[in-house]
Amino acid sequence: MRKLDRRGFIMLGHSQGSAHTARLIHDLVDTDPELRQRFVGAMAPGANIAVPIGQAVGGYFQNVPACTAVGQYGCVIAYSTYKGEPGPSSEFSRLDAGYWIYPQPRFDAGQYEAMCTDPARLDGGNGTLLPLVNYDYLLDVPSGPEGDAPWRSQPDYYKVECKRAGTAHWLDISKTDLPGDSRLDLGALVASGNNYHVPEVNLAEGNLLEIAQLQSDNYTAEQARIAALQKKLADLEKKLAKAKKRKAKAKDQAADLQKAIRDADSAKERKALKRKLKAQRRKAKSQSRKIKSLRKQIADTKQQLG
């Protein structure tokens, strides 16, 4: 990642790709405040990323949290999807069994759990998934050209929520069972028993796209806010420098006038010089008040910038 490129970035992966994404976050982003300022988010389902039980940050990442609010950026979306409780030796959703390709030892499952963030809530929705599935590749690679419109959606068919049982922490999937709904259960076609690891990205893809859009919009708005504050700060600092120069000039002129008053040859000349001295002192006081105000504005602006 080039630090010279100031754009924000989103990281994507699934399964082994999610584990690599998590390692990149662990090794590069989590330890680098500058990169964290540009980190819009990560989608990393199916990787058993460790967090303290019931908490959003800690464990594998010390600074980068799991996403917990709609539109939150700088955080991670991760989950492992099962239909019902995962088995005791399930490949995903547990830290004490199954998938683990990190160089660190396994985390204590009595204190840590696999990260689970609900994509059907974090997109601002009602807990239902918005699948996006390429039917040409649903079960196998097509033998010929793709269809004209292979991508299809299936809204309001699945609902999900994060659940815990024993050492498992997973995204539980079930059907909404709408009256008269005869649509195909796409997830069950490619799931392995109650393990929905294979289709879990496609089944939530519409939600993930909405989350990424919300994160990007909020990140972009925040960068615009920061840029405006930085410009304001630069302008205030320029005004402060000018005010300091004006004050210094007024004080220098006042000192010259005091010397001129002492050297004046007549009472009339001294009186005129004293009027000028009084005016210069007023200028110096006015600039002092302005400097005080500008310093307060600068401090307030810096506080807004964090």
N, C-alpha and C positions, 0 to 999 in steps of 0.2 A: 504494500500500500504506500503510495507516494504522498508524503506529508505536504508536498507543494501543491497538490490538488486539493482544494478546500471544499469540494462538494461533499455532501452527506452520502452515506452508503447504507444499503440493506444487504444482509447476507442470507443466503438461501441454501437449504440442504434437506436431505431426508435419509434416515437410517445411517449408513456409514458416512454419507455426505453430511448429515447432521452432526455426527461425532467429529468430523474434520472441522466443521463450522465452529463447534463448541471449543475445540482445541485452538483454533485461530483467535477466537474471542479471549480464551484463557491466556494465551501466550502474548497476544499483541494488543488487543483492545482494553482488556480489563486492567492492564498494568500501565496504560498510557493515557493520561488525562486529555491530551490533545486529540487523540483518536476517539476517545469517548465523546468529545464534543461534536464529532462528525458522525457518530454511530446512530443511525436512524432506527435500526432494529435488526432482528434476525428471526427467521423462520427455521426451526430445527426440530421437527417432530421425529420421534422414534430413536432417541439417542441416550436415554437414561442419564440426564443431566442432574447432578445432585444439588439439592438445596436443603437447608434446615427444615424440619417438619413444620408445616404451617407458615413458613416465612417466604419472602420473595427474593431475598439476597443472602449470600453466604454460600458455603459449600464449594462447588467447583469455581464459581466466580465470586470475588470479594467485593466488586463494585458494580458490576452489571446485574440488574435485577430481572426477575421474571415480570412480564407485563401483567398488570392487575387492574388497569383502568382503560376505558374506551379512549382512543386517541393518544395514549401514552407512547412516547418514543424513547429511544435509548435503552430498550429492554428486549427480552427474548420471548418468543412464542415457542413452546415445546410441549409435547404431549405424546402419549402412547394410547392408541384406541383399542378398546376391547368391548365386546358385547357381554356384559356381566363380569363378575370378578375373575381376574387372571389366576391361573393355576399357581401352585407354590413354586414351580420351577419355570415360570413364564419367562420368555425371552426379553420382554420389555415391561416397564412399569415398576420393576423392583431393582434395588441396588444390591441385594444380597444374592442374586441369581441372574442368569441370563447374560445378555449382551454387555460387554465391557471391553473396550479397546483403548482406554486411556492409559497413559504411562503411570499415573498415580494409582496407589492401591484402592480397592473398593472402600467406599465410605461406610461408616457404621449405620446400618439400617435402623438402629434404635434411636438415632438422632437426626438422620437425614432421609430424604425420600426423593424419588424421581420427580422432576418438575412437571407440573400439569397446568397449562393455561387453556382456558375454554375459548376457542376461536369463534364460537357461536354467540358469545356474550361480548367479547372484546371488539366485535365489529359494530356494536350498538344494537344488535338484534335481540331476538326473543328466545334464543337457545336452540334454534333449528339450523341445520346445515344447508349450505347452498352448493351442492356438488357441481363440478364441471368435469365431464368425462368425454374422452375421445373414443367413440364407439368402434372406430376402426382398429384400435389397439386394446380394446377392453380385455380380450381373452388371448390374443396372439398378434403377431406382426401380420399386417395385411399382405396378401399375395400379389395384389395389384395396386394401382394408384389409390390415393385417399378419396373418400367420398367428397361431394361438394360441400357438405356441412356436417362433418363428423362429430363436432363438439356439441354436447347437449347438457342441459341442466336438469335438476330434479328437486326443485324447492319444496320445503315443508314435508319431506318424506322421512328425514331422520332428525332426532333430537339428541343432544349430548349434554353431559355435565361431568365435572371432575369428581371422582369418588375415591375414598380410602377404605382399605380393609387389610388388616394385618400390616405387612410391609409393602403392600401394593398401593400405588397412587396412579390412577389411570383416567382417561377420558372415556366415560361410559356411553356407548351408542345404543339407541333403540329406535324403533319406528314410531312415528306419530300416530299411525293407525287411523288416518282420517277416514270417515265413512265413505265407502264406495271406491277407495283408492286401490286400483289394480295395477299400478306401475311396478316395474321390475325392481327387485331388491338388488341393485347393482353391487353394493358392498359385499353381500353374501356370496356373489359369484366368484370373487377372487380372494375372499378372506380365508384364513386357515383356522377352521373351527370358530372359536370366539375371538381370535386374534385378528384384528382389522389393520394390522401394520401395513400391508401392501396397498390397500386403497385409501389410507387415512389422509393423504394429501389431496387426492382428487375429490374425496367426499367433502372436504372443507375448503376447496380451492376458492370458491366465490367469497367465502368469509375472509380468507387470508388476503385476497386481493383488496377487499374493502379495508381491512386492517392496515395494509401497506399504504393505501391511499390516505387514510386518516393520519397515519404516522408521518407521511411525506408532507401533507398539507400543514400539519402542526409544526413540524420541523422547519419548513420553509417560512411559515409565519414568524416563528421564533427568530430565525436568522435575519429576517427583515427588521424585526423589533431591535435586535442586537445592533444591526448595521445603523439604524436610525439613532440609537443611543450613542454609538461610537462617534457618529458624525456630530451629534449634539455635544458630546464631551470634547471633541477636537475644537469645535467652535467656541465653547466656553473657555477652554484653556487659552485660545488665541485672545479672547476678550480679556482674560485675566492678565496675560502678558502685557497687553496694551494699557490696561488700567494701572499696572505696576509702573510702567514707563511714565505714564502721565503723572502719577503721584510723585515719582522720583524727580521729574522735571519741575513740578510745582514746588517741591521742597528745595530744590537747587535754586530756583528763582527767588524763593522766599529768603534763602540764606544770602543771596546777592543783594536783595533789597534791604535786608537788615544792615549789611555792610555799607550800602549806599546811604542809608539813613544816618548812620554814625558819621559819615564823611560829608553830609550835606552842608552847604554854606548858609542856608537860610531856613527860617521856620516854615515858610511857604513850601519850599522844596521838600522838607521833611514831612509835612502834612500830606503832600501828594504821594510821596513814596510810601507812607504808612497806609494810605488807601489801597495802593497796589499790593502791599504786603498782606493786608487783610483779605483781599480778593484771592491771592495765591494760597493763603492758608485755607480759605473756603474750598478752593479747588482740591487741595490735598485731602481735606476731610471728606469731600464728596467721593473722591477716588477710593479712600479708605473704606467708606460704606459700600461702595460698588465691589471692591475686592472681597469684602466679607460676604456679600451676597453671592458673588460668583463662586467663592470657595464652598459655600453651602450647596449651591446647585451642582457643583462638580462632585462633591461627596455623595449627594443624593443620586446622581446619575451613575456613579461607580457602584453604589449599593444596588441599583436596579440591574446593572450588568453582572452583579455577583462576583 
